[in-house]
């Protein structure tokens, strides 16, 4: 992984994510790209301008203003971490585009990004965390892994991560997660909440075989009996509460495991706030773009 992209809306939460990404880029020896998408729509300026040339000028002035603000945010983040100057390996980009998430993904592709680190609002529960921010849309749309950092999270060196999986495509999941895990030299718990549906334990046997085949020694399969009386997120939360993991890892898709998490119960995910970073991968589904 050579490049980490940090989208910034210039907020405090973005500063938290930026500081985290700076430390992570040092550990992973990756270059850092910090990007701000100025999403003011052209018609806002059109109302204040008499010609197309004036609209263009106003947009350029706004972009220049935002670039200075982003430069200041990045500089302060480095100084906070004891680094006096922004390293040459850090690139700062500002563009004007009303479609924020698509523009972030376009820049990520152009910069050959291997990981997107994004801040979240994350204070009142999964509903707002996932569906009320640009980070939510990034998680849904991005084919590049997205690491979502809760707004008040303080950096902790990553030593242990948990992959919550339905084990349906565990071989593919491990092939995408292990390169990151190797770089960070972390332990992986593959957490399977067993609802008793797989009576012959086909998925469990396949997961154990995949773990052995991967050759990654710092990984184990953890199975926990699951109950239909409680939402899956509540049961994953209970596991996290009893263990000291620094990241939760999940693979998203349109149907299946991800849905079980979000549609367990409104009270449950409204009362839960994610306290550790979430690393999200988009699961490949045959026939789905």
C-alpha positions as CSV (number, residue, x, y, z in Angstrom):
1,X,0.0,0.0,0.0
2,X,1.8,3.1,-1.3
3,X,-0.8,5.8,-0.8
4,X,-3.4,6.8,1.8
5,X,-6.1,9.3,1.0
6,X,-7.7,11.5,3.6
7,X,-10.9,13.4,2.6
8,X,-11.3,16.5,4.7
9,X,-14.3,18.8,5.1
10,X,-12.1,21.0,7.4
11,X,-14.0,19.9,10.5
12,X,-12.7,18.7,13.9
13,X,-13.7,15.1,13.0
14,X,-11.6,15.4,9.8
15,X,-8.7,16.6,11.9
16,X,-9.0,13.5,14.1
17,X,-8.9,11.3,11.0
18,X,-6.0,13.3,9.5
19,X,-3.9,12.8,12.7
20,X,-4.7,9.1,12.6
21,X,-3.7,8.8,9.0
22,X,-0.4,10.7,9.5
23,X,0.6,8.1,12.1
24,X,-0.7,5.3,10.1
25,X,1.2,6.4,7.0
26,X,4.4,6.5,9.1
27,X,3.9,2.9,10.2
28,X,2.9,1.7,6.7
29,X,5.5,3.8,5.0
30,X,2.9,5.2,2.7
31,X,2.6,8.7,1.0
32,X,-0.3,10.8,2.2
33,X,-2.8,12.7,0.0
34,X,-5.2,15.1,1.8
35,X,-8.2,16.1,-0.3
36,X,-10.9,18.7,0.1
37,X,-13.8,18.9,-2.2
38,X,-15.3,22.3,-2.3
39,X,-18.9,21.4,-3.0
40,X,-20.5,24.8,-3.4
41,X,-22.7,24.6,-6.4
42,X,-22.0,27.0,-9.3
43,X,-25.5,28.5,-9.3
44,X,-24.7,30.0,-5.8
45,X,-22.0,32.1,-7.4
46,X,-24.1,32.7,-10.5
47,X,-26.6,34.6,-8.4
48,X,-23.8,37.0,-7.3
49,X,-22.1,37.4,-10.7
50,X,-23.0,39.2,-13.8
51,X,-21.1,37.0,-16.2
52,X,-19.7,33.5,-16.7
53,X,-16.2,35.0,-16.3
54,X,-17.1,36.4,-12.9
55,X,-18.5,33.0,-11.8
56,X,-15.2,31.3,-12.8
57,X,-13.3,34.0,-10.9
58,X,-15.4,33.5,-7.8
59,X,-15.0,29.8,-7.9
60,X,-11.2,30.2,-8.2
61,X,-11.2,32.5,-5.3
62,X,-13.2,30.1,-3.2
63,X,-10.9,27.2,-4.2
64,X,-7.9,29.3,-3.2
65,X,-9.5,30.1,0.2
66,X,-10.2,26.5,0.9
67,X,-6.7,25.5,-0.1
68,X,-5.2,27.8,2.5
69,X,-7.6,26.4,5.1
70,X,-6.7,22.9,4.2
71,X,-2.9,23.7,4.2
72,X,-3.4,25.2,7.7
73,X,-5.3,22.1,8.9
74,X,-2.6,19.8,7.6
75,X,0.2,21.9,9.0
76,X,-1.4,22.0,12.5
77,X,-2.0,18.2,12.4
78,X,1.7,17.6,11.8
79,X,2.8,20.1,14.5
80,X,0.4,18.4,16.9
81,X,2.3,15.2,16.3
82,X,5.7,16.9,16.8
83,X,6.5,17.4,13.1
84,X,7.4,21.0,12.3
85,X,6.9,20.9,8.5
86,X,4.6,19.1,6.1
87,X,6.7,16.3,4.6
88,X,7.3,16.2,0.8
89,X,5.5,12.9,0.7
90,X,2.2,14.6,1.7
91,X,0.2,16.0,-1.2
92,X,-2.6,18.5,-0.7
93,X,-5.4,18.8,-3.3
94,X,-8.5,21.1,-3.4
95,X,-11.1,20.8,-6.2
96,X,-14.6,22.3,-6.7
97,X,-17.3,19.7,-7.4
98,X,-20.9,19.5,-6.2
99,X,-20.7,15.7,-6.2
100,X,-18.4,15.1,-3.2
101,X,-18.1,11.4,-2.9
102,X,-17.7,10.7,-6.6
103,X,-15.0,13.3,-6.7
104,X,-13.2,11.8,-3.7
105,X,-13.3,8.4,-5.4
106,X,-12.0,9.9,-8.7
107,X,-9.1,11.5,-6.9
108,X,-8.4,8.2,-5.0
109,X,-8.2,6.4,-8.3
110,X,-6.0,9.0,-9.9
111,X,-3.6,9.0,-7.0
112,X,-3.5,5.1,-6.9
113,X,-4.8,5.0,-3.4
114,X,-4.7,1.8,-1.4
115,X,-6.7,3.1,1.6
116,X,-9.1,5.9,2.4
117,X,-9.1,7.2,5.9
118,X,-12.2,9.3,6.7
119,X,-13.6,10.9,9.8
120,X,-17.2,10.3,11.0
121,X,-19.9,12.1,12.9
122,X,-20.3,8.9,14.9
123,X,-21.7,10.3,18.2
124,X,-25.3,9.0,18.4
125,X,-25.3,5.6,16.8
126,X,-24.9,3.4,13.7
127,X,-27.8,5.0,11.9
128,X,-26.2,8.4,11.9
129,X,-22.7,7.0,11.6
130,X,-23.4,5.0,8.4
131,X,-26.2,6.9,6.7
132,X,-25.7,10.5,7.7
133,X,-22.3,11.4,6.2
134,X,-20.0,11.3,3.2
135,X,-18.2,8.5,4.9
136,X,-21.4,6.4,4.7
137,X,-21.5,6.9,1.0
138,X,-17.8,6.1,0.6
139,X,-18.3,2.8,2.4
140,X,-21.2,2.0,0.1
141,X,-19.5,3.1,-3.1
142,X,-15.8,2.6,-2.8
143,X,-14.0,-0.4,-4.1
144,X,-11.0,0.9,-2.2
145,X,-10.9,0.0,1.5
146,X,-12.3,2.7,3.8
147,X,-11.1,3.2,7.4
148,X,-13.7,5.2,9.3
149,X,-12.4,7.0,12.4
150,X,-14.8,8.0,15.1
151,X,-14.7,11.7,15.9
152,X,-13.3,11.5,19.4
153,X,-11.0,8.5,18.9
154,X,-7.5,8.8,20.2
155,X,-4.8,7.0,18.2
156,X,-3.8,3.6,19.6
157,X,-1.1,1.5,17.9
158,X,-2.9,-1.3,16.0
159,X,-2.1,-4.7,17.4
160,X,-5.3,-6.7,17.3
161,X,-8.2,-6.5,14.8
162,X,-11.4,-8.5,14.4
163,X,-12.9,-9.5,11.1
164,X,-16.7,-10.0,11.6
165,X,-17.6,-12.4,8.8
166,X,-20.4,-14.7,7.6
167,X,-17.6,-16.9,6.2
168,X,-19.4,-17.2,2.8
169,X,-16.4,-15.8,0.9
170,X,-13.7,-16.0,3.6
171,X,-10.9,-16.9,1.2
172,X,-11.5,-13.7,-0.8
173,X,-11.8,-11.6,2.4
174,X,-8.5,-12.9,3.8
175,X,-6.7,-12.3,0.5
176,X,-7.6,-8.6,0.7
177,X,-7.2,-8.1,4.5
178,X,-3.9,-10.0,5.0
179,X,-1.7,-7.6,3.0
180,X,-2.7,-4.8,5.3
181,X,-2.4,-7.0,8.4
182,X,1.1,-8.0,7.4
183,X,2.2,-4.4,7.0
184,X,0.9,-3.6,10.4
185,X,2.0,-6.9,11.9
186,X,-1.4,-7.4,13.7
187,X,-3.3,-10.3,15.1
188,X,-6.6,-11.2,13.4
189,X,-9.6,-12.7,15.1
190,X,-12.0,-14.0,12.5
191,X,-15.3,-13.7,14.3
192,X,-18.2,-15.9,13.2
193,X,-21.6,-15.6,14.9
194,X,-23.1,-19.0,14.5
195,X,-26.9,-19.1,14.2
196,X,-26.9,-22.9,13.7
197,X,-28.0,-22.7,10.1
198,X,-24.8,-24.4,8.8
199,X,-25.5,-27.7,10.5
200,X,-22.7,-29.5,8.7
201,X,-20.3,-26.6,9.6
202,X,-19.2,-26.3,5.9
203,X,-18.4,-22.6,6.3
204,X,-16.4,-23.2,9.5
205,X,-14.4,-26.0,8.0
206,X,-13.7,-23.9,4.9
207,X,-12.7,-21.0,7.1
208,X,-10.2,-23.1,9.0
209,X,-8.7,-24.4,5.8
210,X,-8.5,-20.9,4.3
211,X,-6.7,-19.6,7.4
212,X,-4.1,-22.4,7.2
213,X,-3.8,-21.9,3.4
214,X,-3.1,-18.2,3.9
215,X,0.1,-18.9,5.8
216,X,-0.6,-16.0,8.1
217,X,0.4,-17.2,11.6
218,X,-1.2,-14.4,13.6
219,X,-4.8,-15.3,12.9
220,X,-7.5,-17.5,14.5
221,X,-11.1,-18.4,14.0
222,X,-13.5,-17.5,16.8
223,X,-17.0,-18.9,16.8
224,X,-19.7,-17.7,19.1
225,X,-23.2,-19.0,19.4
226,X,-25.7,-16.4,18.1
227,X,-29.3,-15.7,19.1
228,X,-32.1,-14.6,16.9
229,X,-33.5,-12.7,19.9
230,X,-30.8,-10.1,19.6
231,X,-29.5,-8.1,16.7
232,X,-26.2,-9.2,15.2
233,X,-24.6,-5.8,16.0
234,X,-25.5,-6.2,19.7
235,X,-23.7,-9.5,19.7
236,X,-20.7,-8.2,17.9
237,X,-20.6,-5.3,20.3
238,X,-20.6,-7.7,23.3
239,X,-17.6,-9.4,21.8
240,X,-15.8,-6.1,21.3
241,X,-16.6,-5.0,24.8
242,X,-14.8,-8.1,26.2
243,X,-11.7,-7.8,24.0
244,X,-9.2,-5.1,23.3
245,X,-9.3,-4.8,19.5
246,X,-8.2,-1.6,17.8
247,X,-10.1,-2.1,14.5
248,X,-13.4,-3.8,13.5
249,X,-13.2,-5.1,9.9
250,X,-16.3,-5.9,7.7
251,X,-17.0,-6.6,4.1
252,X,-20.1,-4.9,2.7
253,X,-22.6,-6.1,0.1
254,X,-26.1,-5.3,-0.9
255,X,-27.8,-8.3,0.8
256,X,-27.1,-10.8,3.5
257,X,-24.7,-10.3,6.4
258,X,-24.5,-6.5,6.2
259,X,-28.3,-6.2,6.3
260,X,-28.5,-8.4,9.4
261,X,-26.4,-5.8,11.2
262,X,-28.4,-2.7,10.2
263,X,-31.9,-4.1,10.4
264,X,-31.7,-5.8,13.8
265,X,-33.6,-3.2,15.7
266,X,-33.9,0.6,15.6
267,X,-33.4,1.0,19.3
268,X,-30.2,-1.1,19.1
269,X,-28.3,0.7,16.4
270,X,-29.6,4.1,17.5
271,X,-28.2,3.6,21.0
272,X,-24.9,2.2,19.8
273,X,-21.9,4.4,18.8
274,X,-18.8,2.9,17.3
275,X,-15.8,3.6,19.5
276,X,-13.1,2.0,17.4
277,X,-12.2,2.5,13.7
278,X,-14.0,0.4,11.2
279,X,-12.2,-0.9,8.2
280,X,-14.7,-1.6,5.4
281,X,-14.1,-3.5,2.2
282,X,-16.7,-3.8,-0.6
283,X,-17.4,-7.4,-1.2
284,X,-17.4,-8.6,-4.8
285,X,-20.7,-10.0,-5.8
286,X,-21.0,-11.9,-9.2
287,X,-23.2,-9.9,-11.5
288,X,-23.3,-6.8,-9.4
289,X,-21.3,-3.7,-10.2
